[in-house]
């Protein structure tokens, strides 16, 4: 039996003038048809703006079809008399858990929906307890939601939906803002609800490894269904996926590379275990790769851009909520370095970087930029903030001007520059981010990826010596992510400026950063060259972080008797080592 059936669904976003006359129509969904059997785990993939979220909002009647039909357990989603029943059948979990939590105590938040459904108090108590146990949050039932980690908050949000006892849960990018540990927690919860409780799950995601765990994948492009099938079959179509702005798991890419190199290996591999099994069965001349001494060229940078000396920062000092966010951290950042910053949610990453331009003042310790204490009476903090630019997570929220050009010009104008210099900087920053064709548009009419680039250009226009980026690619599709990070890399190489990149994506960190700074529970866990840090796989996992899938694959392969080295964190290196074993 189908829990959801979509028949020739079309949806238009319509813009009206003040007299309710139609100014513009934009078709977001175009003749979409498919069905979801009861109990299935369906993943929906697609680039930003392809119509995924618009589709999801039809499943519990947040939106109703312009043309066509959506049936939920046989009920027409356009029937206003059925909306109450439809929303009891299909629950929605959105990207940001902070936008869904409404109460001051966890169990009260979970009880909110059943109370509004008119459920008896005794049954509400039972539902709340059961829901929290199902997401492993029962022990936190009397905690305040704001004291929880991102992954814990998202599990509470899911519990709030479970307490409604829906037959289907639709999750729109529920892990986009989470660290690796939080992502694993949420995915474990999703699979348990689906496998053990029989709840239908529709997961919208940009993470290929999450989609790989589903029973079925639908790929959307330009408001239509581009592909529909079992994960192994879908990811075997790598070229088509990349053309649609998506990606494939790292082990799938590895098998593609090996096949292109003449190796007889399956193209339908998506998990590290099955990839290791396949590679171990290849006709290898040797079981151990010969790894020569690495000739890694390290630039000898002797000029210091920033230094932190014994920095400690405490929130809510002198109150019952006092918390040490950064604990006695000392480090030096050399001019021209590209540094990746990683750590679990709440590890102190964002608090640490905010010290570098004086957004927060340390409880104790000293912050030096160009050798000068930024909190010294003789130092103008305004000048420090022109030297150290920060682009925050969801930087599109920093946009406010009428046009892109005015938004980019805002910073330089506040520096007191001449109009000629301002316009030159706007032009240069726009070129760096590839948005010169958007200068006269409203920033609010742009896609999410374009808005990120506008916000970044606004900081670049101030020509900072140090550029700090806090999760600049969060929530973007693979193509948008690669675009913005690629532009940042190009800017760094052409300008020679210092770049600090905060990210939860280990794949992005190993691809772009030359050094990695790891935070754990407010302390500096380690700070070293990228290859050195990712050799410490077990230690990183122990503190709730992750390593690239290709690294996990190499460890599994070693367990099967084939050793390609403990320094595998890129697909290219894995391919080279395996080819060397085949050729001997």
C-alpha positions as CSV (number, residue, x, y, z in Angstrom):
1,X,0.0,0.0,0.0
2,X,1.2,3.5,-0.9
3,X,1.4,6.0,2.0
4,X,2.0,8.9,-0.6
5,X,1.1,9.1,-4.2
6,X,2.1,12.0,-6.4
7,X,0.2,12.4,-9.7
8,X,1.4,14.9,-12.4
9,X,2.2,17.4,-9.7
10,X,3.0,21.0,-10.8
11,X,3.6,23.9,-8.5
12,X,4.1,27.6,-9.4
13,X,5.4,30.3,-7.1
14,X,3.4,33.4,-8.0
15,X,4.4,37.1,-7.4
16,X,1.6,39.6,-7.1
17,X,1.5,43.4,-7.1
18,X,-0.4,45.5,-4.5
19,X,-3.6,45.0,-6.5
20,X,-3.3,41.2,-6.5
21,X,-2.4,41.2,-10.2
22,X,0.1,38.4,-11.2
23,X,3.5,39.8,-11.9
24,X,5.5,36.7,-12.3
25,X,5.1,32.9,-12.2
26,X,8.0,30.5,-11.5
27,X,7.4,26.8,-12.0
28,X,9.1,24.9,-9.1
29,X,7.6,21.5,-9.8
30,X,6.8,20.2,-13.3
31,X,4.7,17.1,-13.9
32,X,6.1,15.0,-11.0
33,X,4.7,11.5,-10.5
34,X,5.8,8.7,-8.2
35,X,4.5,6.8,-5.2
36,X,6.0,5.9,-1.8
37,X,5.1,2.4,-0.4
38,X,4.3,2.2,3.3
39,X,7.4,1.6,5.4
40,X,10.0,2.6,2.7
41,X,13.1,4.7,3.4
42,X,13.3,7.1,0.5
43,X,16.1,9.6,-0.1
44,X,15.6,12.6,-2.3
45,X,18.6,14.3,-3.9
46,X,19.0,17.3,-6.0
47,X,20.9,20.6,-6.3
48,X,19.7,23.8,-4.5
49,X,16.6,25.1,-6.2
50,X,15.6,21.9,-7.9
51,X,12.3,21.6,-6.0
52,X,13.0,19.2,-3.2
53,X,11.7,21.3,-0.3
54,X,8.7,22.5,-2.4
55,X,7.9,18.8,-3.0
56,X,8.2,17.9,0.7
57,X,5.8,20.7,1.7
58,X,3.1,19.1,-0.4
59,X,3.3,15.9,1.7
60,X,1.6,17.4,4.7
61,X,-0.3,20.2,2.9
62,X,1.9,23.1,3.8
63,X,1.6,23.8,0.0
64,X,-1.2,22.6,-2.3
65,X,-0.7,21.7,-6.0
66,X,-1.1,24.2,-8.8
67,X,-1.9,21.2,-11.1
68,X,-2.0,17.5,-10.4
69,X,-2.6,15.7,-7.1
70,X,-0.9,14.5,-4.0
71,X,-2.6,11.7,-2.0
72,X,-1.6,11.0,1.6
73,X,-2.9,7.6,2.7
74,X,-5.6,8.0,0.1
75,X,-6.5,11.6,1.3
76,X,-6.3,14.5,-1.2
77,X,-3.8,17.0,0.2
78,X,-5.8,19.8,-1.3
79,X,-8.9,18.9,0.7
80,X,-9.0,21.4,3.5
81,X,-11.3,19.1,5.6
82,X,-8.5,16.5,5.6
83,X,-5.6,18.7,6.5
84,X,-5.8,17.8,10.2
85,X,-5.7,14.0,9.4
86,X,-2.9,14.5,6.8
87,X,-0.7,16.3,9.3
88,X,-1.2,13.6,11.8
89,X,-0.2,11.1,9.2
90,X,2.9,12.9,7.9
91,X,5.2,14.8,10.3
92,X,7.9,17.3,9.1
93,X,11.4,17.8,10.5
94,X,13.3,20.8,9.1
95,X,17.0,21.7,8.8
96,X,17.5,23.9,11.8
97,X,16.3,22.3,15.1
98,X,16.4,25.7,16.9
99,X,13.5,26.8,14.7
100,X,11.4,23.8,15.9
101,X,12.0,23.8,19.6
102,X,9.4,25.9,21.4
103,X,9.5,25.0,25.1
104,X,12.1,25.5,27.9
105,X,12.2,21.8,29.0
106,X,12.8,18.9,26.6
107,X,9.8,16.8,27.7
108,X,7.5,19.8,27.4
109,X,8.7,20.4,23.9
110,X,7.9,16.8,22.9
111,X,4.5,17.1,24.5
112,X,3.6,20.2,22.6
113,X,2.2,18.5,19.5
114,X,0.1,15.8,21.2
115,X,-1.4,18.5,23.5
116,X,-2.5,20.5,20.4
117,X,-4.0,17.3,19.0
118,X,-6.2,17.0,22.1
119,X,-4.6,13.8,23.3
120,X,-5.5,12.8,26.9
121,X,-2.8,13.8,29.5
122,X,-2.1,10.2,30.6
123,X,-1.5,9.2,27.0
124,X,0.7,12.3,26.4
125,X,3.0,11.2,29.3
126,X,3.3,7.8,27.7
127,X,3.9,9.1,24.2
128,X,6.6,11.6,25.4
129,X,8.5,8.9,27.3
130,X,8.3,6.4,24.4
131,X,9.3,9.1,21.8
132,X,12.4,10.2,23.9
133,X,13.4,6.6,24.4
134,X,13.2,5.9,20.7
135,X,15.7,8.7,20.0
136,X,17.9,7.9,23.0
137,X,17.1,11.2,24.7
138,X,15.0,10.0,27.7
139,X,17.8,10.8,30.2
140,X,17.7,14.4,29.0
141,X,13.9,14.9,29.4
142,X,14.3,17.5,32.1
143,X,17.1,19.4,30.4
144,X,16.7,22.8,28.7
145,X,17.0,22.4,24.8
146,X,19.5,25.2,24.5
147,X,21.9,23.3,26.6
148,X,22.0,20.4,24.1
149,X,24.3,19.8,21.2
150,X,23.0,20.2,17.6
151,X,22.6,16.5,17.2
152,X,20.7,16.2,20.5
153,X,18.4,19.1,19.5
154,X,17.6,17.5,16.2
155,X,16.7,14.2,18.0
156,X,14.4,16.1,20.3
157,X,12.7,17.7,17.3
158,X,12.3,14.2,15.8
159,X,10.9,13.0,19.1
160,X,8.3,15.8,19.0
161,X,7.1,14.4,15.6
162,X,7.2,10.7,16.8
163,X,4.9,11.7,19.7
164,X,2.2,12.6,17.2
165,X,2.4,8.9,16.1
166,X,2.7,9.7,12.3
167,X,3.0,6.9,9.8
168,X,5.5,8.9,7.7
169,X,8.2,11.4,8.7
170,X,9.6,13.8,6.1
171,X,13.0,15.2,7.0
172,X,14.3,18.2,5.0
173,X,18.2,18.4,5.4
174,X,18.0,17.4,9.1
175,X,21.8,16.9,9.4
176,X,23.0,19.9,7.4
177,X,24.1,21.9,10.5
178,X,25.4,19.0,12.5
179,X,28.9,17.7,13.2
180,X,29.9,14.2,12.2
181,X,28.8,12.7,15.5
182,X,25.5,14.5,15.4
183,X,24.9,13.3,11.8
184,X,25.6,9.7,12.9
185,X,23.2,10.0,15.8
186,X,20.4,11.3,13.6
187,X,21.0,8.7,10.9
188,X,21.0,6.0,13.5
189,X,17.6,7.3,14.8
190,X,16.2,7.5,11.3
191,X,17.1,3.9,10.5
192,X,15.8,2.6,13.8
193,X,12.4,4.3,13.3
194,X,12.2,2.9,9.8
195,X,13.5,-0.6,10.4
196,X,12.0,-1.3,13.9
197,X,8.9,0.8,14.0
198,X,7.9,0.6,10.3
199,X,7.7,4.4,9.9
200,X,8.0,5.6,6.3
201,X,10.9,8.0,6.1
202,X,11.5,10.5,3.3
203,X,14.9,12.1,3.7
204,X,16.0,15.1,1.7
205,X,19.8,15.4,1.9
206,X,22.9,16.7,0.2
207,X,25.1,14.0,1.8
208,X,25.6,11.1,-0.6
209,X,26.6,8.7,2.2
210,X,23.2,9.3,3.9
211,X,21.3,8.7,0.6
212,X,23.3,5.5,0.1
213,X,21.7,4.1,3.3
214,X,18.1,4.4,1.9
215,X,16.0,1.7,0.2
216,X,15.5,4.0,-2.8
217,X,16.7,7.3,-4.2
218,X,14.8,9.9,-6.3
219,X,17.0,12.5,-8.0
220,X,15.4,15.8,-8.9
221,X,16.5,18.4,-11.5
222,X,14.7,21.5,-12.7
223,X,11.5,20.6,-10.8
224,X,11.2,17.1,-12.3
225,X,12.3,13.6,-11.4
226,X,15.6,12.8,-13.2
227,X,16.3,9.4,-11.7
228,X,14.4,6.9,-9.5
229,X,16.0,3.7,-8.3
230,X,18.0,1.6,-5.8
231,X,21.1,3.4,-4.4
232,X,23.7,1.1,-6.1
233,X,22.1,1.7,-9.5
234,X,21.7,5.4,-9.0
235,X,25.3,6.1,-7.9
236,X,26.6,3.9,-10.8
237,X,25.4,6.9,-13.0
238,X,28.1,9.2,-11.8
239,X,28.5,11.3,-14.9
240,X,24.8,12.1,-15.0
241,X,24.7,12.9,-11.2
242,X,27.6,15.3,-11.6
243,X,25.9,17.0,-14.5
244,X,23.0,17.5,-12.2
245,X,25.2,19.2,-9.6
246,X,25.6,16.2,-7.4
247,X,28.3,13.8,-6.4
248,X,28.9,10.1,-5.6
249,X,30.4,8.4,-2.5
250,X,34.2,8.4,-2.4
251,X,34.5,4.6,-2.9
252,X,32.2,4.9,-5.9
253,X,34.5,7.5,-7.4
254,X,37.5,5.2,-6.6
255,X,35.9,2.3,-8.5
256,X,35.2,4.7,-11.4
257,X,38.9,5.7,-11.5
258,X,40.0,2.1,-11.3
259,X,37.7,1.1,-14.2
260,X,39.0,4.0,-16.3
261,X,42.5,2.7,-15.5
262,X,41.6,-0.7,-17.0
263,X,40.8,-2.5,-13.7
264,X,38.0,-5.0,-13.8
265,X,35.8,-3.9,-10.9
266,X,32.1,-3.3,-10.3
267,X,30.8,0.2,-10.8
268,X,27.9,-0.4,-8.4
269,X,29.8,0.0,-5.1
270,X,28.7,2.6,-2.5
271,X,30.0,1.3,0.9
272,X,33.6,1.1,2.2
273,X,33.2,-2.6,3.3
274,X,32.0,-3.8,-0.1
275,X,34.7,-1.8,-1.9
276,X,37.4,-3.3,0.4
277,X,36.0,-6.8,-0.4
278,X,36.1,-6.2,-4.1
279,X,39.7,-4.7,-4.1
280,X,41.0,-7.5,-1.9
281,X,39.9,-10.0,-4.6
282,X,41.7,-8.2,-7.5
283,X,44.8,-10.0,-9.0
284,X,47.4,-8.1,-7.0
285,X,51.1,-8.7,-7.5
286,X,51.7,-7.6,-3.8
287,X,49.5,-7.2,-0.7
288,X,51.6,-4.3,0.6
289,X,52.2,-1.0,-1.1
290,X,55.7,0.3,-1.3
291,X,55.5,3.8,0.2
292,X,58.5,5.9,-0.4
293,X,59.6,8.9,1.6
294,X,57.2,11.7,1.1
295,X,58.5,14.7,-0.7
296,X,55.9,17.1,0.7
297,X,57.0,20.6,0.1
298,X,56.3,22.7,3.1
299,X,56.5,26.4,2.7
300,X,58.7,28.0,5.3
301,X,56.6,30.8,6.6
302,X,58.3,32.8,9.2
303,X,56.1,35.9,9.4
304,X,53.4,35.6,12.1
305,X,49.9,36.9,11.2
306,X,48.2,36.1,14.5
307,X,49.0,34.6,17.9
308,X,46.8,33.5,20.8
309,X,48.5,33.2,24.2
310,X,46.8,31.2,26.9
311,X,43.3,32.2,25.8
312,X,40.4,31.2,28.1
313,X,36.8,32.3,27.5
314,X,33.9,31.7,29.9
315,X,30.2,32.3,29.2
316,X,27.9,33.5,31.9
317,X,30.6,34.1,34.5
318,X,29.4,34.1,38.1
319,X,26.0,32.4,37.2
320,X,24.9,28.8,37.6
321,X,25.3,28.6,33.8
322,X,29.0,29.4,33.7
323,X,30.7,27.5,31.0
324,X,34.3,27.4,29.8
325,X,34.1,27.5,26.0
326,X,37.8,28.0,25.3
327,X,40.3,26.6,27.8
328,X,44.0,27.8,27.8
329,X,44.6,27.8,24.0
330,X,47.9,29.0,22.6
331,X,48.8,28.9,18.9
332,X,50.4,30.9,16.1
333,X,49.0,31.4,12.6
334,X,51.7,32.2,10.0
335,X,51.0,34.7,7.2
336,X,49.7,33.0,4.0
337,X,48.6,29.7,5.6
338,X,45.3,27.9,4.7
339,X,44.2,26.3,8.0
340,X,41.2,24.0,8.5
341,X,39.5,24.1,11.9
342,X,37.5,21.1,13.0
343,X,35.8,19.9,16.2
344,X,32.5,18.6,17.4
345,X,29.6,20.9,18.1
346,X,30.3,22.9,21.2
347,X,34.1,22.2,21.0
348,X,34.9,26.0,21.0
349,X,35.6,26.5,17.3
350,X,33.3,29.5,16.7
351,X,34.2,31.1,20.0
352,X,37.9,30.7,19.2
353,X,37.7,32.4,15.8
354,X,35.7,35.3,17.2
355,X,38.7,36.2,19.4
356,X,40.7,37.0,16.3
357,X,38.9,40.2,15.4
358,X,37.7,41.1,18.9
359,X,34.1,40.1,18.7
360,X,34.7,38.4,22.1
361,X,37.3,39.4,24.6
362,X,39.1,36.6,26.4
363,X,38.4,36.0,30.1
364,X,42.2,35.6,30.3
365,X,45.0,35.5,27.8
366,X,46.2,37.7,25.0
367,X,45.2,38.0,21.3
368,X,47.9,39.5,19.0
369,X,47.4,40.5,15.4
370,X,50.6,41.6,13.6
371,X,52.3,41.4,17.0
372,X,50.0,43.9,18.6
373,X,47.6,43.1,21.5
374,X,44.2,43.9,20.0
375,X,42.7,44.8,23.4
376,X,45.5,47.2,24.3
377,X,44.3,50.8,24.9
378,X,46.4,52.0,22.1
379,X,44.9,49.6,19.6
380,X,41.8,50.6,17.6
381,X,39.6,47.6,17.5
382,X,37.9,49.0,14.3
383,X,41.2,48.7,12.5
384,X,41.6,45.1,13.7
385,X,38.3,44.2,12.2
386,X,39.3,45.6,8.8
387,X,42.4,43.3,9.0
388,X,40.5,40.2,10.1
389,X,37.3,39.5,8.2
390,X,34.8,36.8,9.3
391,X,32.2,35.3,7.2
392,X,29.7,33.5,9.4
393,X,27.7,30.3,8.8
394,X,24.6,31.1,6.7
395,X,26.3,34.3,5.7
396,X,23.3,35.2,3.5
397,X,21.7,36.5,6.7
398,X,24.4,39.3,6.6
399,X,22.9,40.8,3.4
400,X,20.7,43.8,3.7
401,X,21.2,46.3,0.8
402,X,19.1,47.0,-2.2
403,X,21.6,45.7,-4.7
404,X,24.6,43.3,-4.7
405,X,26.9,46.2,-5.6
406,X,25.7,48.3,-2.6
407,X,26.1,45.3,-0.2
408,X,29.7,44.7,-1.3
409,X,30.5,48.4,-1.1
410,X,29.2,48.7,2.5
411,X,32.4,47.6,4.2
412,X,34.8,49.7,2.1
413,X,32.6,52.7,2.5
414,X,32.9,52.4,6.3
415,X,36.7,52.3,5.9
416,X,36.5,55.9,4.6
417,X,37.8,55.1,1.2
418,X,37.3,57.3,-1.9
419,X,34.4,56.5,-4.2
420,X,36.8,55.5,-6.9
421,X,38.6,53.0,-4.6
422,X,35.3,51.7,-3.3
423,X,34.1,50.9,-6.9
424,X,37.5,49.3,-7.7
425,X,37.2,47.0,-4.6
426,X,33.6,46.1,-5.4
427,X,34.7,45.1,-8.9
428,X,37.7,43.1,-7.8
429,X,35.8,41.3,-5.0
430,X,32.9,40.5,-7.4
431,X,35.4,39.1,-9.9
432,X,37.0,36.9,-7.3
433,X,33.6,35.4,-6.5
434,X,32.3,35.2,-10.1
435,X,29.3,37.5,-9.5
436,X,30.1,40.6,-11.7
437,X,26.9,39.8,-13.7
438,X,24.8,40.1,-10.5
439,X,25.9,43.5,-9.3
440,X,22.7,45.3,-10.1
441,X,20.4,42.6,-8.8
442,X,18.8,42.4,-5.4
443,X,20.7,40.0,-3.2
444,X,17.4,38.6,-2.0
445,X,16.5,37.4,-5.6
446,X,19.6,35.2,-5.8
447,X,20.0,31.5,-5.0
448,X,21.6,30.4,-1.7
449,X,25.0,29.7,-3.3
450,X,25.0,33.1,-5.0
451,X,24.0,34.8,-1.8
452,X,27.0,33.1,0.0
453,X,29.3,34.5,-2.7
454,X,27.9,38.0,-2.3
455,X,28.4,37.9,1.5
456,X,31.9,36.7,1.0
457,X,32.7,39.3,-1.6
458,X,31.5,42.0,0.9
459,X,34.3,40.8,3.3
460,X,36.9,40.5,0.6
461,X,36.2,44.0,-0.5
462,X,37.7,45.2,2.7
463,X,40.9,43.4,1.7
464,X,41.5,41.7,5.1
465,X,44.9,40.2,5.9
466,X,43.1,37.2,7.5
467,X,39.9,35.7,6.1
468,X,37.9,33.5,8.5
469,X,35.1,31.3,7.1
470,X,32.7,29.6,9.5
471,X,31.0,26.7,7.6
472,X,30.7,28.7,4.3
473,X,29.3,25.7,2.4
474,X,26.8,24.5,5.0
475,X,23.5,23.5,3.3
476,X,24.8,23.9,-0.2
477,X,24.6,21.1,-2.8
478,X,27.9,19.4,-3.9
479,X,28.3,21.7,-7.0
480,X,27.6,24.9,-4.9
481,X,30.0,23.7,-2.2
482,X,32.8,23.0,-4.7
483,X,32.2,26.3,-6.4
484,X,32.5,28.4,-3.3
485,X,35.4,26.5,-1.8
486,X,37.2,26.5,-5.2
487,X,36.8,30.3,-5.4
488,X,38.2,30.7,-1.9
489,X,41.2,28.6,-2.8
490,X,41.8,30.6,-6.0
491,X,41.5,33.8,-4.0
492,X,44.0,32.5,-1.4
493,X,46.5,31.5,-4.1
494,X,46.3,34.7,-6.0
495,X,46.3,37.1,-3.0
496,X,48.6,35.2,-0.6
497,X,46.3,36.1,2.2
498,X,45.8,33.9,5.4
499,X,42.6,31.8,5.3
500,X,41.0,29.9,8.2
501,X,38.2,27.5,7.3
502,X,35.8,26.0,9.9
503,X,34.1,22.9,8.5
504,X,32.3,19.7,9.6
505,X,33.3,18.1,6.3
506,X,36.5,16.2,6.6
507,X,36.5,15.7,2.8
508,X,36.6,19.5,2.3
509,X,39.3,20.0,4.9
510,X,41.7,17.4,3.4
511,X,41.0,18.9,-0.1
512,X,41.8,22.5,0.7
513,X,43.7,23.0,4.0
514,X,47.4,22.6,4.4
515,X,47.2,22.6,8.2
516,X,44.4,21.4,10.5
517,X,43.5,22.8,14.0
518,X,41.4,20.4,16.1
519,X,39.3,21.6,19.0
520,X,37.9,19.2,21.7
521,X,35.9,20.3,24.7
522,X,37.3,23.9,24.6
523,X,40.9,22.7,24.4
524,X,43.4,22.6,21.5
525,X,43.6,18.8,20.7
526,X,46.2,19.2,18.0
527,X,47.4,21.6,15.3
528,X,49.6,20.2,12.6
529,X,49.9,19.6,8.8
530,X,46.8,17.9,7.3
531,X,48.5,14.6,6.5
532,X,49.8,14.3,10.1
533,X,46.4,15.1,11.7
534,X,44.5,12.5,9.6
535,X,47.0,9.8,10.4
536,X,45.4,9.9,13.9
537,X,42.1,8.3,12.7
538,X,41.3,6.4,15.9
539,X,42.0,9.5,18.1
540,X,39.7,11.7,15.9
541,X,36.9,9.1,16.0
542,X,37.3,8.9,19.8
543,X,36.5,12.6,20.2
544,X,33.4,12.5,18.0
545,X,34.9,13.5,14.7
546,X,35.1,11.6,11.4
547,X,37.6,10.8,8.7
548,X,36.9,10.7,5.0
549,X,35.1,7.5,3.7
550,X,38.2,6.7,1.7
551,X,40.3,6.6,4.9
552,X,37.8,4.1,6.5
553,X,38.0,2.0,3.3
554,X,41.8,1.8,3.6
555,X,41.5,0.6,7.2
556,X,39.0,-2.1,6.2
557,X,41.2,-3.1,3.3
558,X,44.1,-3.6,5.7
559,X,41.9,-5.8,7.9
560,X,41.4,-8.0,4.8
561,X,45.2,-8.3,4.3
562,X,45.9,-5.5,1.8
563,X,47.9,-2.6,3.1
564,X,47.9,0.6,1.0
565,X,49.2,2.8,3.8
566,X,47.8,4.7,6.7
567,X,47.9,8.0,4.9
568,X,44.9,7.5,2.6
569,X,42.6,10.5,2.8
570,X,42.1,11.3,-0.9
571,X,40.6,9.1,-3.6
572,X,43.5,9.9,-6.0
573,X,46.1,8.5,-3.5
574,X,44.0,5.4,-2.9
575,X,43.8,4.8,-6.7
576,X,47.5,5.2,-7.2
577,X,48.4,2.8,-4.4
578,X,46.0,0.1,-5.7
579,X,47.2,0.5,-9.2
580,X,50.8,0.1,-8.0
581,X,49.8,-3.2,-6.3
582,X,48.2,-4.5,-9.5
583,X,51.2,-3.6,-11.7
584,X,53.7,-4.7,-9.1
